[in-house]
């Protein structure tokens, strides 16, 4: 029903920046929880940032470097990534859910590769 499309990934050197976008096919007003996750080969998918009920949670590894935001008028969520490190490498996925405990919808993912 709802399609999420991530974009903005690519190759970047350590210390550089990228901005990821997650565009929804419709209004994101009904999504109370929207988050970014990432997965490296052989590792579990991990939470990077989550916007929920007026608050935003970040993984300790990205706190102070990444900023998640949402623009309801544009039906888009963003992840601004600064001071990138090689360990930030992975496929980044967008997630949107009505409630905190729902699995919600997922995008296809966008690859982020950080070289040293």
C-alpha positions as CSV (number, residue, x, y, z in Angstrom):
1,X,0.0,0.0,0.0
2,X,2.7,2.5,1.0
3,X,5.9,2.7,-0.9
4,X,9.1,4.1,0.6
5,X,12.1,4.9,-1.6
6,X,15.5,5.7,-0.2
7,X,18.0,7.8,-2.1
8,X,21.3,9.7,-1.5
9,X,23.6,6.8,-0.8
10,X,27.0,6.5,-2.4
11,X,30.7,6.4,-1.8
12,X,32.3,8.9,0.4
13,X,35.7,9.3,2.2
14,X,35.9,9.2,6.0
15,X,35.1,12.6,7.4
16,X,32.7,13.4,4.6
17,X,28.9,13.9,4.7
18,X,25.9,12.4,3.0
19,X,22.2,13.1,3.2
20,X,19.8,10.3,2.8
21,X,16.2,10.8,1.8
22,X,13.2,8.5,2.3
23,X,10.2,9.5,0.1
24,X,6.8,8.1,0.7
25,X,4.2,7.5,-1.9
26,X,1.6,9.4,0.2
27,X,1.2,11.4,3.3
28,X,3.4,10.5,6.2
29,X,1.1,12.2,8.7
30,X,-0.3,8.8,9.9
31,X,3.2,7.4,10.6
32,X,3.9,8.2,14.2
33,X,7.2,6.3,14.1
34,X,9.8,6.7,11.3
35,X,13.3,5.5,11.5
36,X,16.5,4.7,9.8
37,X,18.2,1.3,10.1
38,X,21.4,-0.1,8.6
39,X,22.9,-3.5,7.9
40,X,26.4,-4.6,7.1
41,X,27.2,-8.0,5.5
42,X,27.1,-10.7,8.1
43,X,25.6,-8.4,10.8
44,X,22.2,-7.8,12.2
45,X,20.1,-4.8,11.1
46,X,20.6,-2.1,13.7
47,X,18.7,1.0,14.6
48,X,20.4,4.2,13.5
49,X,17.8,6.8,14.4
50,X,14.1,6.8,15.1
51,X,11.6,9.7,15.3
52,X,8.7,8.8,17.5
53,X,6.0,10.9,19.2
54,X,8.0,14.1,19.2
55,X,11.3,12.5,20.3
56,X,14.3,11.2,18.4
57,X,16.5,8.3,19.5
58,X,20.0,7.7,18.0
59,X,22.4,4.8,18.3
60,X,25.3,5.7,20.5
61,X,27.7,5.1,17.6
62,X,26.1,7.9,15.5
63,X,25.0,10.3,18.2
64,X,26.3,13.8,17.6
65,X,27.1,13.0,14.0
66,X,23.8,12.0,12.4
67,X,20.5,14.0,12.4
68,X,17.1,12.5,11.5
69,X,14.3,14.7,10.5
70,X,10.9,14.5,8.7
71,X,9.1,17.0,6.5
72,X,5.4,16.2,6.4
73,X,4.8,18.7,3.6
74,X,7.2,16.8,1.4
75,X,6.2,13.4,2.6
76,X,9.9,12.7,3.2
77,X,12.2,11.8,6.0
78,X,15.9,12.6,6.0
79,X,19.1,11.4,7.6
80,X,22.0,13.9,7.6
81,X,25.2,12.1,8.1
82,X,28.3,14.0,9.0
83,X,31.8,13.0,10.0
84,X,31.3,9.6,8.4
85,X,33.5,6.7,9.5
86,X,34.3,3.4,7.7
87,X,32.2,1.6,10.3
88,X,29.1,3.5,9.0
89,X,29.3,1.4,5.8
90,X,26.2,-0.6,5.1
91,X,22.8,-0.6,3.5
92,X,20.5,2.0,5.0
93,X,16.8,1.3,5.2
94,X,13.9,3.6,5.9
95,X,11.0,2.4,8.1
96,X,7.6,3.9,8.7
97,X,5.0,2.6,11.2
98,X,1.8,3.8,12.7
99,X,2.8,2.8,16.2
100,X,6.0,2.0,18.1
101,X,5.6,-1.7,18.2
102,X,4.5,-2.2,14.6
103,X,6.9,-3.5,12.0
104,X,5.6,-1.0,9.5
105,X,6.8,-0.5,6.0
106,X,10.3,-0.8,4.6
107,X,12.1,0.7,1.6
108,X,14.5,-1.1,-0.6
109,X,17.6,0.4,1.0
110,X,20.5,2.5,-0.2
111,X,24.1,1.6,0.0
112,X,26.5,3.8,1.9
113,X,30.2,3.1,1.6
114,X,32.8,5.0,3.6
115,X,36.4,4.6,2.8
116,X,39.4,5.5,4.9
